[in-house]
């Protein structure tokens, strides 16, 4: 038993010595400071002009009228109203459709997709084409189109257009 006690003490003391010797390692050296960069002469870059819509307000009115006529040519469409929002970086079209009474269910989606495809092809400058047949949204689009037709600036409808943009999800970009 005495031998066992001595053995335990010796092993414990050796273990402590090993741990203590490991803690006395040399401090890590700090990395050498990086050389200071030479001052460079920066050439001024010309200020970029803000990207604006590629359509004037007058042109947007003409394009909207033309697109409304194109939309009515799609089978199943009775009436169409189009507003082109030129307040953002790229123009977006909002299209309100009154469909013929016989267009129902899945046929409604087919007609809307066909109108989107046709209008995007007719005017490639459009960033998105948003089509709806919801009566409330169609009325709002018609009211905006009438206001623009009466000479009101598109910017006066900015809040309404933002709301339309939130409620309509474009499938064409």
N, C-alpha and C positions, 0 to 999 in steps of 0.2 A: 504494500500500500504506500509505503514511504517512497518507493521507487516511482510509483505512478504519480505521486504528488510532485516529485522533483521533475519528472518528465513534462508534466503539464506546465510547470513554472518556466522551464527552459523554452518550451515551444511558445509560450505566451510572450516571454521576453524577446525571443528572436522575431516573432511577428511584429511586436511593437517597434523594434529596431528597423525592420524593413519598411514599415509605414512611415517612420520618422525620416529615414534616409530618402524616401521618395518625395517627401514634402520639401526637401532642401534643394530641389533642382534649381538650375539657373533661371533667372527671370527671362521672360520672352523679350527679345529685342524689339524696339519700336521700328516700324518700317521707315526707311529713308524718306525724307520729304520729297514730294514730287517737284520737279523743276517748275518754276513759275512760267506760265505761258507768255510768249512775247505779245505785246499789244499789236493787234491787227487793225488795219484800216478797213472799216466796213463801208461798202459801197451802198448808198441809199437805194432801196428798191422803190420803184414808182408805186404810188398808192393805187390800189385796185379800185376801179369804179364798182359800185354796187351793181350786182346783176339785177336787171329789171326785166319786166315782162317783154316779150318780143312782139307785143301788139300795142298799138295806141288804143285809146278808148273808142275812137270812131271806127277803127278797123275791127275792134272786138264786136261792136254793134253789127257791122256788116257781116262778119263771120257768123255771129249768133243767128242772124236772120237766115243765112244760107244753110246753116246746120239744121235749123228748125224745119226748113223745107225738105232737106234730105231725110230727116227723121220721119216725116209724114209719109214719105214714099215707102217706108218699110211696111210690109203687110201686117195688119192688125192695129196700126196706129191711126187714131182719129185726128188728134191735134197734138202739137208739141210746142213747148216754150223752152228756149235756151238762153242761159246767161253765162257769159264768159267772165270769170273773175281775173282781172289783171292786176290786183293789188299785191300779189305775191311775186316770188322770183320767176315763176313760170305760170302761164295761164292754165286755169282749170275750168272745165265746162260742167255746168249743172243743167240737166235736162229733165223737164217734167213732161210726162206722157199721159194723155187721155187715150185709153185704149178702146177699141171697138167692143160692143157688148158681148160678142161671141168669144172674145179672148178671155180665158179663165185658167186658173191653176198653173200647171207647168208651162203652158203656152205663154203666160205672162213673162216668165223668166226668159224664154226663148226670144221673145220680141225685144225685151230690154237688152239682152246680150247682142242681138243683131244690130240694134240702134247704136250701142257702144262701139261695136266693131266698125260699123259704117262711118260714124262720125270721127273716130280716131284716124281712120284711113283717109278721110276727106280733109282733115286738118292735123298734120303731124306735129305742129308746134304745141299742141295741147299736152300738158303734163298728165292730166287725168280727165276721164270722162265719167261723170257720176249721173246715173239714170235712175229715176224713180217714177212709179205710177201711183204712189200714195197721194190721195186727194189733198191732204193738208199741205204736203211739201210741194205738190204741183201748183197749188194756189200761191204759195210763197214765191216760187220761182216766177210765175206769171206776174205777180205784183212787182217784183224786182225788175223784170224785163220791161214792164210798162213804165216804171219810174225812170229807168235808163233811157227809154224811148222818149220820155218827156224832157230829157236834158239834165236830169239829176246825175251828179258824179257817182261813179261806181264806189268811191270811197265812202259815200254816205250809207252804203249798204254793207259795209265791212263786217259789222257784228252779225248781221243776218246771214251773210255768206259763210262766216266761221261756223255758225250754228248748223247750216246746211252741210258743211264739210264734215262736222262731227256726226251728223245723223246719217249721212250717205257714205258708204264704203265703196270706193271705185274698184272695179275689177280690171280696168285697163289703165296701165301706167306707161 
